[in-house]
Amino acid sequence: MSTICITCTGGIKNTGKSYKEKPFGYDKGLYLVPLNADDGTRNFLDLNASDMDAELLGKLNNTDPSKRWYLLDDLQDVTSITGDATFETSATDERSNVRNGIKNYDMMIWDATHKYYKQLRGGPCVDFGIVRLDECGNMLGETNADQSEFYPREVRRASYNDKYVDRLPGATSKIHINFDFARSTNDAFQVMLSSDSFPDLNPYLVRSMLDVKFDITVDSATELTVKASFLFGSLNQEIPALGLETQDTNFDIVASVTGISVGSPSGIATTGTDGTYTFTIPAVTSATVYDFDYFKAATAERENGFEGVPVTFIAQ
């Protein structure tokens, strides 16, 4: 990230324009990105990756939440305006610029539900930044000196504000989010990463991960009845998770105390009720607590990855 401090070289930079360059478009989405992972490393997109599609999908579907990128799409009414500068004015009305204003970011998510608002309320609980996305899938962020790493623009976390706006006769429900960028960032050092950098996917058309909730009934030593649903839906009318594979290696049965895996289910059968399945599981130890883990990465655009909400069961 470049400094916001301006140095004077005793000259004027050339002011010719390149008319082949197009500016970043209108904001339609953004990635929320933790600035640092739990292991202390910075989060960035490797611009020298041999497969840029896999590099981006790997960010959206990282098994480590602190290294994951989180997409907010279909943004509406986005504005990003820099506040007025602070001046000192002399007795003769001559002004000196004391400090430039801070840039703000303001956005709406339309047709929002209360349950989706719960996912966003309060903002990220870590220091974070954003990578902006325009309607063409171009990305706007920052790079290091040799332009090999692409970073989010840092947000001043304390400035994050959100609110839910109820539906009215002439207006839909909305989530309104507003925050400031960190003073250490500046528009002059934002760079656009073209959607053409990604051969087979569009960065705006990829999807974030969905949480899947599992309610487990232990039927026998090797059989579970599992109700799978998403976090969305009305009370007692959760949206069922359909289409779990007959043998899904994305599941893992792990002893809670030892952390030792006994493997994936050997079979998954539908029951005739949407979202309810019969799982045949490997041999487990009676009266032992097991974690029921699930993680399935997306492999293409317009496809969600899935992550199971932590849940345990006691083996018979």
C-alpha positions, 0 to 999 in steps of 0.5 A: 500500500502506497503512502498518502503523503505527497512528495514534491520533486520540484517539477510537474508530471506529464499530463497527457492522457491515454484514450485506450484506458477505461475507468472503473465502472459503477459499483455492483459488488464488493469483497469483504477481506480480513486484512490479516489471517489468524496466522499473521499473514496478509491476505492478497490475490497472487497476480502471478498465479498460474491459474487466476480462476483457481486463485480467486475461487480459492479465496472465496472457498478457503477452509480457513475463514480468516483467509476467505474473501466474502462477496456482497453482490447486487449492490444498489445506490452506491456512493463513495465521496471524499469529505471536504478538506480542512483549511486554515484561513488567514485574516486576509482570507487566504487559505492553507490546506491543513488536511484532506477529507476522508473517503466514505462508502455508502451502499444498499442491499435491496429485498433484504430479509432480517435473517440476511441482515443478521449475517451482516449486522455489526460488520466484520469482527476483524480489521478488514478492507474491501475490493470493489467490483463493477458491473463488468467484473473489474476489481478495484484495490491496491498492489505492492510495489512490483504489482505481484500482489492485489490487496483490499483497500483498508476500511476504518473498522470503527466507522462501520454502520448498518441498519435495516430499512423496513418495506413500505408501500412504495419501497422494498426492504433494504440493508443500508451499510456505510463506512469510511476508508482508512486515512492511510489510503488514497484514491491515487493508489487504487488500481483496476484489475480487469475481469479479462485476467480471469479466463473462464469466470467473471469475478462478479458472477462468482458466489460466496459460501452458504451456511448449512445447518444439520439437525441429527438424530442417532438411529443406530451405531452406524445410521443417522437421520440428518435434516439439512437446511440453510439459515434462511426461511421462516420459523418452522419453514427453513429452506431445505438443502437438497441434492446431497450426494450419495457418497459425499467426501465433503463430510467428515466425522471427527471425534471431538476430544481427540480430533481423529477422523473416522471418515466420510459417510459411506452412503447418503439416502433421501427419505422422501422429505425434502432436506432429510437424509439417512446417513450410513457412517463408519464405525464409531465408539459408543457414547463418544461425542463426534463433530459432524463437519461439512465443507464443499467448495464451489468450482465455477461461477454462479455456484455457491460453496457450502460450510456446515454450522458446527454440530455434534452427536453422541454415538450409540 
